[in-house]
Amino acid sequence: MSAPDEGVRLALRPEAGVIHVDVADPDMRRQLARHGLDRLVPPVPLMALEQLFTFAG
């Protein structure tokens, strides 16, 4: 997984039917992975998006 450009908190990158969530901060990356929010499979449940945006601030 590649980190987004500097100044970008997170980036969503679709690839092969999965949306990868790229984050620059290693602690946030681990936290998202722990909650299963580092990869999203469409259709994405609203609850997952709300959690992702809460972590992203």
All heavy atoms as TSV, in Angstrom:
chain	resi	resn	atom	element	x	y	z
A	1	MET	N	N	0.852	-1.170	0.000
A	1	MET	CA	C	0.000	0.000	0.000
A	1	MET	C	C	0.893	1.226	0.000
A	1	MET	O	O	1.826	1.331	0.768
A	1	MET	CB	C	-0.899	-0.048	1.235
A	1	MET	CG	C	-1.755	1.155	1.387
A	1	MET	SD	S	-3.139	1.007	2.533
A	1	MET	CE	C	-2.512	0.182	3.937
A	2	SER	N	N	0.553	2.169	-0.849
A	2	SER	CA	C	1.356	3.383	-0.914
A	2	SER	C	C	0.704	4.474	-0.079
A	2	SER	O	O	-0.508	4.545	0.037
A	2	SER	CB	C	1.481	3.835	-2.362
A	2	SER	OG	O	0.205	4.154	-2.869
A	3	ALA	N	N	1.527	5.329	0.490
A	3	ALA	CA	C	1.014	6.448	1.287
A	3	ALA	C	C	0.572	7.561	0.351
A	3	ALA	O	O	1.158	7.757	-0.708
A	3	ALA	CB	C	2.091	6.950	2.235
A	4	PRO	N	N	-0.468	8.285	0.718
A	4	PRO	CA	C	-0.890	9.418	-0.108
A	4	PRO	C	C	0.141	10.533	-0.078
A	4	PRO	O	O	1.047	10.549	0.754
A	4	PRO	CB	C	-2.208	9.859	0.531
A	4	PRO	CG	C	-2.229	9.267	1.890
A	4	PRO	CD	C	-1.306	8.092	1.878
A	5	ASP	N	N	-0.010	11.486	-0.986
A	5	ASP	CA	C	0.891	12.635	-1.040
A	5	ASP	C	C	0.874	13.389	0.279
A	5	ASP	O	O	-0.112	13.371	1.010
A	5	ASP	CB	C	0.479	13.588	-2.163
A	5	ASP	CG	C	0.658	12.958	-3.531
A	5	ASP	OD1	O	1.510	12.067	-3.663
A	5	ASP	OD2	O	-0.064	13.359	-4.459
A	6	GLU	N	N	1.971	14.073	0.570
A	6	GLU	CA	C	2.072	14.855	1.805
A	6	GLU	C	C	0.936	15.867	1.878
A	6	GLU	O	O	0.584	16.497	0.894
A	6	GLU	CB	C	3.419	15.583	1.842
A	6	GLU	CG	C	3.693	16.238	3.169
A	6	GLU	CD	C	5.081	16.825	3.223
A	6	GLU	OE1	O	6.005	16.248	2.626
A	6	GLU	OE2	O	5.231	17.858	3.871
A	7	GLY	N	N	0.361	16.016	3.044
A	7	GLY	CA	C	-0.750	16.944	3.235
A	7	GLY	C	C	-2.110	16.290	3.067
A	7	GLY	O	O	-3.125	16.866	3.406
A	8	VAL	N	N	-2.139	15.070	2.527
A	8	VAL	CA	C	-3.390	14.338	2.357
A	8	VAL	C	C	-3.485	13.315	3.483
A	8	VAL	O	O	-2.574	12.507	3.666
A	8	VAL	CB	C	-3.436	13.624	0.988
A	8	VAL	CG1	C	-4.682	12.771	0.860
A	8	VAL	CG2	C	-3.346	14.630	-0.131
A	9	ARG	N	N	-4.568	13.365	4.243
A	9	ARG	CA	C	-4.716	12.481	5.396
A	9	ARG	C	C	-4.964	11.041	4.967
A	9	ARG	O	O	-4.398	10.109	5.510
A	9	ARG	CB	C	-5.851	12.983	6.286
A	9	ARG	CG	C	-5.921	12.303	7.602
A	9	ARG	CD	C	-6.729	13.134	8.576
A	9	ARG	NE	N	-6.930	12.470	9.824
A	9	ARG	CZ	C	-6.091	12.504	10.836
A	9	ARG	NH1	N	-4.973	13.165	10.730
A	9	ARG	NH2	N	-6.355	11.875	11.950
A	10	LEU	N	N	-5.848	10.833	3.996
A	10	LEU	CA	C	-6.078	9.494	3.464
A	10	LEU	C	C	-6.513	9.604	2.021
A	10	LEU	O	O	-6.975	10.643	1.572
A	10	LEU	CB	C	-7.093	8.709	4.304
A	10	LEU	CG	C	-8.531	9.201	4.391
A	10	LEU	CD1	C	-9.353	8.706	3.220
A	10	LEU	CD2	C	-9.140	8.682	5.685
A	11	ALA	N	N	-6.334	8.516	1.293
A	11	ALA	CA	C	-6.732	8.466	-0.110
A	11	ALA	C	C	-7.417	7.136	-0.356
A	11	ALA	O	O	-6.997	6.106	0.173
A	11	ALA	CB	C	-5.508	8.615	-1.011
A	12	LEU	N	N	-8.483	7.158	-1.146
A	12	LEU	CA	C	-9.199	5.940	-1.523
A	12	LEU	C	C	-8.743	5.550	-2.917
A	12	LEU	O	O	-8.788	6.359	-3.845
A	12	LEU	CB	C	-10.708	6.182	-1.495
A	12	LEU	CG	C	-11.269	6.663	-0.161
A	12	LEU	CD1	C	-12.766	6.912	-0.280
A	12	LEU	CD2	C	-10.977	5.687	0.951
A	13	ARG	N	N	-8.290	4.294	-3.063
A	13	ARG	CA	C	-7.735	3.838	-4.332
A	13	ARG	C	C	-8.430	2.548	-4.763
A	13	ARG	O	O	-8.176	1.484	-4.193
A	13	ARG	CB	C	-6.233	3.608	-4.155
A	13	ARG	CG	C	-5.491	3.187	-5.394
A	13	ARG	CD	C	-4.004	3.056	-5.125
A	13	ARG	NE	N	-3.654	2.376	-3.903
A	13	ARG	CZ	C	-3.537	1.059	-3.760
A	13	ARG	NH1	N	-3.763	0.259	-4.778
A	13	ARG	NH2	N	-3.190	0.532	-2.597
A	14	PRO	N	N	-9.342	2.626	-5.748
A	14	PRO	CA	C	-10.016	1.415	-6.221
A	14	PRO	C	C	-9.065	0.541	-7.040
A	14	PRO	O	O	-8.276	1.040	-7.847
A	14	PRO	CB	C	-11.160	1.943	-7.083
A	14	PRO	CG	C	-10.745	3.307	-7.485
A	14	PRO	CD	C	-9.789	3.819	-6.439
A	15	GLU	N	N	-9.145	-0.758	-6.792
A	15	GLU	CA	C	-8.297	-1.696	-7.527
A	15	GLU	C	C	-8.920	-3.082	-7.457
A	15	GLU	O	O	-9.120	-3.621	-6.360
A	15	GLU	CB	C	-6.895	-1.723	-6.916
A	15	GLU	CG	C	-5.917	-2.631	-7.629
A	15	GLU	CD	C	-4.557	-2.609	-6.954
A	15	GLU	OE1	O	-3.979	-1.525	-6.820
A	15	GLU	OE2	O	-4.102	-3.696	-6.571
A	16	ALA	N	N	-9.255	-3.638	-8.609
A	16	ALA	CA	C	-9.773	-4.997	-8.715
A	16	ALA	C	C	-10.965	-5.256	-7.797
A	16	ALA	O	O	-11.015	-6.257	-7.092
A	16	ALA	CB	C	-8.659	-6.006	-8.447
A	17	GLY	N	N	-11.932	-4.333	-7.792
A	17	GLY	CA	C	-13.148	-4.541	-7.024
A	17	GLY	C	C	-13.035	-4.258	-5.534
A	17	GLY	O	O	-13.964	-4.519	-4.788
A	18	VAL	N	N	-11.891	-3.769	-5.101
A	18	VAL	CA	C	-11.665	-3.430	-3.695
A	18	VAL	C	C	-11.202	-1.978	-3.621
A	18	VAL	O	O	-10.442	-1.529	-4.470
A	18	VAL	CB	C	-10.589	-4.349	-3.065
A	18	VAL	CG1	C	-10.286	-3.952	-1.638
A	18	VAL	CG2	C	-11.023	-5.801	-3.126
A	19	ILE	N	N	-11.669	-1.264	-2.617
A	19	ILE	CA	C	-11.220	0.113	-2.410
A	19	ILE	C	C	-10.188	0.091	-1.287
A	19	ILE	O	O	-10.512	-0.231	-0.145
A	19	ILE	CB	C	-12.390	1.030	-2.037
A	19	ILE	CG1	C	-13.438	1.017	-3.150
A	19	ILE	CG2	C	-11.885	2.453	-1.776
A	19	ILE	CD1	C	-14.738	1.684	-2.763
A	20	HIS	N	N	-8.940	0.373	-1.630
A	20	HIS	CA	C	-7.860	0.406	-0.644
A	20	HIS	C	C	-7.812	1.797	-0.022
A	20	HIS	O	O	-7.902	2.796	-0.723
A	20	HIS	CB	C	-6.516	0.093	-1.300
A	20	HIS	CG	C	-6.460	-1.281	-1.872
A	20	HIS	ND1	N	-6.065	-2.371	-1.141
A	20	HIS	CD2	C	-6.778	-1.739	-3.093
A	20	HIS	CE1	C	-6.137	-3.450	-1.894
A	20	HIS	NE2	N	-6.575	-3.095	-3.091
A	21	VAL	N	N	-7.684	1.846	1.290
A	21	VAL	CA	C	-7.596	3.113	2.007
A	21	VAL	C	C	-6.132	3.334	2.350
A	21	VAL	O	O	-5.567	2.614	3.172
A	21	VAL	CB	C	-8.475	3.097	3.279
A	21	VAL	CG1	C	-8.380	4.435	3.992
A	21	VAL	CG2	C	-9.920	2.776	2.927
A	22	ASP	N	N	-5.497	4.286	1.680
A	22	ASP	CA	C	-4.090	4.602	1.905
A	22	ASP	C	C	-3.996	5.769	2.883
A	22	ASP	O	O	-4.654	6.791	2.693
A	22	ASP	CB	C	-3.408	4.993	0.593
A	22	ASP	CG	C	-3.373	3.858	-0.406
A	22	ASP	OD1	O	-3.467	2.690	0.013
A	22	ASP	OD2	O	-3.248	4.134	-1.606
A	23	VAL	N	N	-3.184	5.601	3.914
A	23	VAL	CA	C	-2.989	6.670	4.894
A	23	VAL	C	C	-1.498	6.877	5.127
A	23	VAL	O	O	-0.708	5.943	5.064
A	23	VAL	CB	C	-3.695	6.366	6.239
A	23	VAL	CG1	C	-5.190	6.380	6.073
A	23	VAL	CG2	C	-3.255	5.050	6.813
A	24	ALA	N	N	-1.114	8.117	5.368
A	24	ALA	CA	C	0.295	8.445	5.577
A	24	ALA	C	C	0.756	8.101	6.987
A	24	ALA	O	O	1.900	7.706	7.191
A	24	ALA	CB	C	0.526	9.931	5.298
A	25	ASP	N	N	-0.122	8.214	7.960
A	25	ASP	CA	C	0.234	8.005	9.365
A	25	ASP	C	C	0.237	6.506	9.690
A	25	ASP	O	O	-0.791	5.842	9.585
A	25	ASP	CB	C	-0.783	8.729	10.248
A	25	ASP	CG	C	-0.462	8.616	11.718
A	25	ASP	OD1	O	-0.399	7.479	12.230
A	25	ASP	OD2	O	-0.299	9.666	12.363
A	26	PRO	N	N	1.384	5.934	10.095
A	26	PRO	CA	C	1.466	4.498	10.371
A	26	PRO	C	C	0.547	4.060	11.513
A	26	PRO	O	O	-0.012	2.961	11.463
A	26	PRO	CB	C	2.926	4.255	10.743
A	26	PRO	CG	C	3.652	5.518	10.508
A	26	PRO	CD	C	2.676	6.600	10.249
A	27	ASP	N	N	0.374	4.894	12.527
A	27	ASP	CA	C	-0.518	4.522	13.634
A	27	ASP	C	C	-1.959	4.441	13.152
A	27	ASP	O	O	-2.692	3.519	13.507
A	27	ASP	CB	C	-0.412	5.535	14.779
A	27	ASP	CG	C	0.944	5.465	15.471
A	27	ASP	OD1	O	1.539	4.366	15.507
A	27	ASP	OD2	O	1.405	6.519	15.953
A	28	MET	N	N	-2.370	5.403	12.324
A	28	MET	CA	C	-3.726	5.366	11.788
A	28	MET	C	C	-3.903	4.163	10.871
A	28	MET	O	O	-4.951	3.522	10.869
A	28	MET	CB	C	-4.070	6.648	11.036
A	28	MET	CG	C	-5.513	6.645	10.535
A	28	MET	SD	S	-5.950	8.090	9.563
A	28	MET	CE	C	-6.112	9.278	10.877
A	29	ARG	N	N	-2.875	3.840	10.095
A	29	ARG	CA	C	-2.937	2.681	9.197
A	29	ARG	C	C	-3.193	1.410	9.997
A	29	ARG	O	O	-4.042	0.589	9.637
A	29	ARG	CB	C	-1.617	2.565	8.415
A	29	ARG	CG	C	-1.663	1.501	7.352
A	29	ARG	CD	C	-0.370	1.428	6.553
A	29	ARG	NE	N	0.045	2.737	6.079
A	29	ARG	CZ	C	1.282	3.222	6.230
A	29	ARG	NH1	N	2.208	2.519	6.823
A	29	ARG	NH2	N	1.582	4.411	5.778
A	30	ARG	N	N	-2.475	1.250	11.114
A	30	ARG	CA	C	-2.682	0.068	11.967
A	30	ARG	C	C	-4.083	0.057	12.573
A	30	ARG	O	O	-4.725	-0.986	12.655
A	30	ARG	CB	C	-1.625	0.014	13.067
A	30	ARG	CG	C	-0.270	-0.466	12.596
A	30	ARG	CD	C	0.676	-0.731	13.753
A	30	ARG	NE	N	1.047	0.487	14.449
A	30	ARG	CZ	C	2.022	1.307	14.065
A	30	ARG	NH1	N	2.722	1.024	12.990
A	30	ARG	NH2	N	2.307	2.394	14.754
A	31	GLN	N	N	-4.553	1.211	13.009
A	31	GLN	CA	C	-5.877	1.306	13.623
A	31	GLN	C	C	-6.972	0.975	12.600
A	31	GLN	O	O	-7.907	0.236	12.909
A	31	GLN	CB	C	-6.082	2.707	14.194
A	31	GLN	CG	C	-7.305	2.830	15.062
A	31	GLN	CD	C	-7.366	4.180	15.749
A	31	GLN	OE1	O	-6.721	5.140	15.337
A	31	GLN	NE2	N	-8.156	4.263	16.792
A	32	LEU	N	N	-6.842	1.485	11.385
A	32	LEU	CA	C	-7.820	1.168	10.348
A	32	LEU	C	C	-7.809	-0.328	10.036
A	32	LEU	O	O	-8.869	-0.941	9.895
A	32	LEU	CB	C	-7.540	1.975	9.080
A	32	LEU	CG	C	-7.831	3.473	9.154
A	32	LEU	CD1	C	-7.404	4.141	7.850
A	32	LEU	CD2	C	-9.274	3.748	9.459
A	33	ALA	N	N	-6.620	-0.912	9.942
A	33	ALA	CA	C	-6.519	-2.347	9.662
A	33	ALA	C	C	-7.149	-3.162	10.785
A	33	ALA	O	O	-7.848	-4.152	10.531
A	33	ALA	CB	C	-5.057	-2.745	9.463
A	34	ARG	N	N	-6.927	-2.751	12.016
A	34	ARG	CA	C	-7.488	-3.462	13.171
A	34	ARG	C	C	-9.014	-3.483	13.116
A	34	ARG	O	O	-9.653	-4.444	13.520
A	34	ARG	CB	C	-7.015	-2.790	14.463
A	34	ARG	CG	C	-7.302	-3.564	15.706
A	34	ARG	CD	C	-6.686	-2.949	16.954
A	34	ARG	NE	N	-5.450	-2.229	16.704
A	34	ARG	CZ	C	-5.233	-0.946	17.001
A	34	ARG	NH1	N	-6.151	-0.239	17.607
A	34	ARG	NH2	N	-4.083	-0.375	16.732
A	35	HIS	N	N	-9.608	-2.413	12.578
A	35	HIS	CA	C	-11.062	-2.312	12.496
A	35	HIS	C	C	-11.602	-2.758	11.131
A	35	HIS	O	O	-12.796	-2.606	10.864
A	35	HIS	CB	C	-11.502	-0.873	12.779
A	35	HIS	CG	C	-11.278	-0.465	14.195
A	35	HIS	ND1	N	-12.123	-0.817	15.209
A	35	HIS	CD2	C	-10.277	0.229	14.774
A	35	HIS	CE1	C	-11.673	-0.338	16.355
A	35	HIS	NE2	N	-10.544	0.296	16.114
A	36	GLY	N	N	-10.727	-3.277	10.286
A	36	GLY	CA	C	-11.152	-3.761	8.981
A	36	GLY	C	C	-11.534	-2.649	8.020
A	36	GLY	O	O	-12.314	-2.871	7.090
A	37	LEU	N	N	-10.968	-1.466	8.221
A	37	LEU	CA	C	-11.315	-0.324	7.379
A	37	LEU	C	C	-10.207	0.055	6.400
A	37	LEU	O	O	-10.280	1.095	5.754
A	37	LEU	CB	C	-11.665	0.887	8.265
A	37	LEU	CG	C	-12.880	0.703	9.161
A	37	LEU	CD1	C	-13.003	1.861	10.134
A	37	LEU	CD2	C	-14.142	0.554	8.326
A	38	ASP	N	N	-9.188	-0.780	6.267
A	38	ASP	CA	C	-8.107	-0.490	5.326
A	38	ASP	C	C	-8.448	-0.940	3.911
A	38	ASP	O	O	-7.851	-0.492	2.941
A	38	ASP	CB	C	-6.796	-1.120	5.785
A	38	ASP	CG	C	-6.899	-2.621	5.977
A	38	ASP	OD1	O	-8.012	-3.128	6.252
A	38	ASP	OD2	O	-5.856	-3.292	5.877
A	39	ARG	N	N	-9.441	-1.814	3.783
A	39	ARG	CA	C	-9.929	-2.277	2.483
A	39	ARG	C	C	-11.445	-2.336	2.555
A	39	ARG	O	O	-12.000	-2.936	3.479
A	39	ARG	CB	C	-9.394	-3.674	2.157
A	39	ARG	CG	C	-7.914	-3.712	1.930
A	39	ARG	CD	C	-7.479	-5.129	1.573
A	39	ARG	NE	N	-6.045	-5.218	1.588
A	39	ARG	CZ	C	-5.330	-5.625	2.615
A	39	ARG	NH1	N	-5.929	-6.021	3.714
A	39	ARG	NH2	N	-4.025	-5.661	2.558
A	40	LEU	N	N	-12.094	-1.737	1.588
A	40	LEU	CA	C	-13.550	-1.729	1.541
A	40	LEU	C	C	-13.999	-2.448	0.280
A	40	LEU	O	O	-13.423	-2.261	-0.788
A	40	LEU	CB	C	-14.070	-0.289	1.538
A	40	LEU	CG	C	-13.572	0.604	2.675
A	40	LEU	CD1	C	-13.986	2.045	2.422
A	40	LEU	CD2	C	-14.080	0.116	4.014
A	41	VAL	N	N	-15.022	-3.287	0.408
A	41	VAL	CA	C	-15.546	-4.028	-0.739
A	41	VAL	C	C	-16.934	-3.483	-1.060
A	41	VAL	O	O	-17.830	-3.539	-0.216
A	41	VAL	CB	C	-15.621	-5.538	-0.429
A	41	VAL	CG1	C	-16.190	-6.300	-1.610
A	41	VAL	CG2	C	-14.240	-6.073	-0.056
A	42	PRO	N	N	-17.098	-2.923	-2.266
A	42	PRO	CA	C	-18.416	-2.391	-2.648
A	42	PRO	C	C	-19.455	-3.512	-2.715
A	42	PRO	O	O	-19.099	-4.638	-3.052
A	42	PRO	CB	C	-18.182	-1.799	-4.026
A	42	PRO	CG	C	-16.709	-1.568	-4.095
A	42	PRO	CD	C	-16.081	-2.638	-3.254
A	43	PRO	N	N	-20.704	-3.219	-2.423
A	43	PRO	CA	C	-21.188	-1.941	-1.920
A	43	PRO	C	C	-20.757	-1.743	-0.468
A	43	PRO	O	O	-20.858	-2.661	0.351
A	43	PRO	CB	C	-22.705	-2.032	-2.042
A	43	PRO	CG	C	-22.993	-3.489	-1.960
A	43	PRO	CD	C	-21.792	-4.187	-2.560
A	44	VAL	N	N	-20.250	-0.567	-0.171
A	44	VAL	CA	C	-19.712	-0.267	1.154
A	44	VAL	C	C	-20.865	0.139	2.079
A	44	VAL	O	O	-21.614	1.054	1.762
A	44	VAL	CB	C	-18.673	0.874	1.084
A	44	VAL	CG1	C	-18.136	1.192	2.460
A	44	VAL	CG2	C	-17.552	0.507	0.135
A	45	PRO	N	N	-21.004	-0.554	3.227
A	45	PRO	CA	C	-22.055	-0.183	4.170
A	45	PRO	C	C	-21.832	1.223	4.731
A	45	PRO	O	O	-20.701	1.650	4.944
A	45	PRO	CB	C	-21.933	-1.216	5.294
A	45	PRO	CG	C	-21.050	-2.296	4.774
A	45	PRO	CD	C	-20.237	-1.703	3.672
A	46	LEU	N	N	-22.905	1.939	4.954
A	46	LEU	CA	C	-22.831	3.293	5.479
A	46	LEU	C	C	-22.071	3.328	6.809
A	46	LEU	O	O	-21.279	4.240	7.056
A	46	LEU	CB	C	-24.237	3.869	5.648
A	46	LEU	CG	C	-24.322	5.306	6.140
A	46	LEU	CD1	C	-23.559	6.247	5.226
A	46	LEU	CD2	C	-25.766	5.735	6.265
A	47	MET	N	N	-22.258	2.336	7.647
A	47	MET	CA	C	-21.582	2.277	8.949
A	47	MET	C	C	-20.056	2.275	8.766
A	47	MET	O	O	-19.343	2.955	9.482
A	47	MET	CB	C	-22.014	1.041	9.730
A	47	MET	CG	C	-21.295	0.859	11.051
A	47	MET	SD	S	-21.896	1.932	12.346
A	47	MET	CE	C	-23.404	1.113	12.748
A	48	ALA	N	N	-19.562	1.534	7.781
A	48	ALA	CA	C	-18.115	1.488	7.533
A	48	ALA	C	C	-17.603	2.859	7.093
A	48	ALA	O	O	-16.535	3.294	7.530
A	48	ALA	CB	C	-17.790	0.431	6.482
A	49	LEU	N	N	-18.349	3.544	6.246
A	49	LEU	CA	C	-17.931	4.879	5.817
A	49	LEU	C	C	-17.936	5.864	6.983
A	49	LEU	O	O	-17.021	6.676	7.122
A	49	LEU	CB	C	-18.845	5.397	4.704
A	49	LEU	CG	C	-18.687	4.739	3.347
A	49	LEU	CD1	C	-19.721	5.285	2.370
A	49	LEU	CD2	C	-17.284	4.930	2.813
A	50	GLU	N	N	-18.938	5.775	7.831
A	50	GLU	CA	C	-18.995	6.661	9.000
A	50	GLU	C	C	-17.793	6.420	9.912
A	50	GLU	O	O	-17.174	7.367	10.405
A	50	GLU	CB	C	-20.294	6.442	9.771
A	50	GLU	CG	C	-21.510	6.971	9.050
A	50	GLU	CD	C	-22.815	6.618	9.753
A	50	GLU	OE1	O	-22.837	5.730	10.621
A	50	GLU	OE2	O	-23.831	7.260	9.418
A	51	GLN	N	N	-17.439	5.151	10.130
A	51	GLN	CA	C	-16.276	4.834	10.967
A	51	GLN	C	C	-14.995	5.359	10.326
A	51	GLN	O	O	-14.143	5.913	11.012
A	51	GLN	CB	C	-16.176	3.331	11.198
A	51	GLN	CG	C	-17.258	2.779	12.089
A	51	GLN	CD	C	-17.187	1.266	12.185
A	51	GLN	OE1	O	-16.695	0.597	11.282
A	51	GLN	NE2	N	-17.676	0.730	13.288
A	52	LEU	N	N	-14.848	5.171	9.032
A	52	LEU	CA	C	-13.661	5.631	8.325
A	52	LEU	C	C	-13.515	7.139	8.438
A	52	LEU	O	O	-12.438	7.648	8.769
A	52	LEU	CB	C	-13.733	5.223	6.850
A	52	LEU	CG	C	-12.568	5.661	5.974
A	52	LEU	CD1	C	-11.272	5.046	6.460
A	52	LEU	CD2	C	-12.838	5.271	4.546
A	53	PHE	N	N	-14.590	7.872	8.222
A	53	PHE	CA	C	-14.524	9.330	8.302
A	53	PHE	C	C	-14.299	9.809	9.736
A	53	PHE	O	O	-13.673	10.838	9.964
A	53	PHE	CB	C	-15.762	9.965	7.703
A	53	PHE	CG	C	-15.879	9.722	6.212
A	53	PHE	CD1	C	-17.107	9.479	5.638
A	53	PHE	CD2	C	-14.753	9.727	5.404
A	53	PHE	CE1	C	-17.210	9.254	4.262
A	53	PHE	CE2	C	-14.851	9.506	4.046
A	53	PHE	CZ	C	-16.091	9.266	3.469
A	54	THR	N	N	-14.773	9.044	10.716
A	54	THR	CA	C	-14.522	9.388	12.113
A	54	THR	C	C	-13.029	9.267	12.415
A	54	THR	O	O	-12.443	10.150	13.048
A	54	THR	CB	C	-15.323	8.479	13.057
A	54	THR	OG1	O	-16.714	8.682	12.811
A	54	THR	CG2	C	-15.024	8.765	14.508
A	55	PHE	N	N	-12.400	8.178	11.962
A	55	PHE	CA	C	-10.955	8.005	12.177
A	55	PHE	C	C	-10.167	9.078	11.455
A	55	PHE	O	O	-9.175	9.590	11.966
A	55	PHE	CB	C	-10.485	6.628	11.704
A	55	PHE	CG	C	-10.792	5.525	12.662
A	55	PHE	CD1	C	-11.636	4.496	12.309
A	55	PHE	CD2	C	-10.240	5.505	13.928
A	55	PHE	CE1	C	-11.927	3.464	13.179
A	55	PHE	CE2	C	-10.528	4.485	14.814
A	55	PHE	CZ	C	-11.370	3.462	14.431
A	56	ALA	N	N	-10.610	9.422	10.252
A	56	ALA	CA	C	-9.882	10.391	9.431
A	56	ALA	C	C	-10.002	11.810	9.996
A	56	ALA	O	O	-9.143	12.651	9.755
A	56	ALA	CB	C	-10.379	10.363	8.002
A	57	GLY	N	N	-11.066	12.050	10.742
A	57	GLY	CA	C	-11.262	13.360	11.351
A	57	GLY	C	C	-11.683	14.339	10.339
A	57	GLY	O	O	-11.470	15.434	10.173
